[in-house]
């Protein structure tokens, strides 16, 4: 069975072009989603993936409608191939139901792996170069100006003892762990 997946990022965008093309391709069912591609949670995609069966073919308008990144897309296609579910893109040279389409996919997968290795190498080299100049990588120590003002407010509210811990974190919009980190940063004696 051919199953379509159509996605637009905002309600202002029109999904009809994708739907029409998927129907023309013969999709018996089409999952529609209005969700940014950068969002990890996409309920319609998850529902579709849970319901596809062996020998089904997922059809998309373009690959960017399906994956958040090349790495995400490669992982998703691998997941489909393990389930023996095909993937066809109407505007990209990907059709994992054919030998040529699987070849193209494997080239994409290799490029994604190569890109990750390059990023890791560059990061390692950059950190080594910084260390050789006496600089350390990572997050700077201390608090940002905004966090510093929140820490000061947290200290004041905590020392006044008029509010409970829960009320303090609610009022400041921080977590309990962050409150205690702020108090430790301000050298406040945290008692029971």
Secondary structure by P-SEA (a helix, b strand, c coil): cbbbbbbbccccccaaaaaaaaaaacccbbbbbbccccccccaaaaaaaacccccbbbbbcccccccccaaaaaaaaaaaaaacbbbbbcccccccccaaaaaaaaaaaaaaaaaaaaaaaaaaaaaaaaaaacccccccccccaaaaaaaaaaaaaaaaccccaaaaaaaacccaaaaaaaaaaacccccc
